[in-house]
């Protein structure tokens, strides 16, 4: 992914605020333990669910079983939001907006499986790659296919709260 065009949104920022550096926002995306995924149901209603995700090759990736509500939603509408961040009193809140398009390349999936295992080295997410998707070796037999989705064509937003900084700011990163 190329470096984004970074701008501060004056409508939601202190007049003296400066844009949050992309490196700081990437650090949040790389280290966040939990994201909230928002998808769109077939009837247009929103659906939100927590997911674990990894940042690799300049994109955020998450999984969605075909049988889960999020998986069914993605088959009809790829538009998603992934949200992570802070409390009002600390940290940087980040939203990634874009399209979730399934990745099936086994080489890419192998690197993603390693990224999940490294991020959660407690053995919780030890995915194996099989025919263009993940499987969990601890799953009941036959193991369920676990599709993996990067968010493509993203717009990323980050907010710094007044409790965290002297200046409230909203930074937009456009790719």
Secondary structure by P-SEA (a helix, b strand, c coil): cccccccccccccccccccccaaaaaaaaacccbbbbbbbccccbbbbbbbbbbbcccccccccccccaaaaaaaccccbbbbbbbcccbbbbbbbbbbbbbbccaaaaaaaaaaaaaacccccccccccccccccccccccbbbbbbbcccbbbbbbbbccccccccbbbbbcc
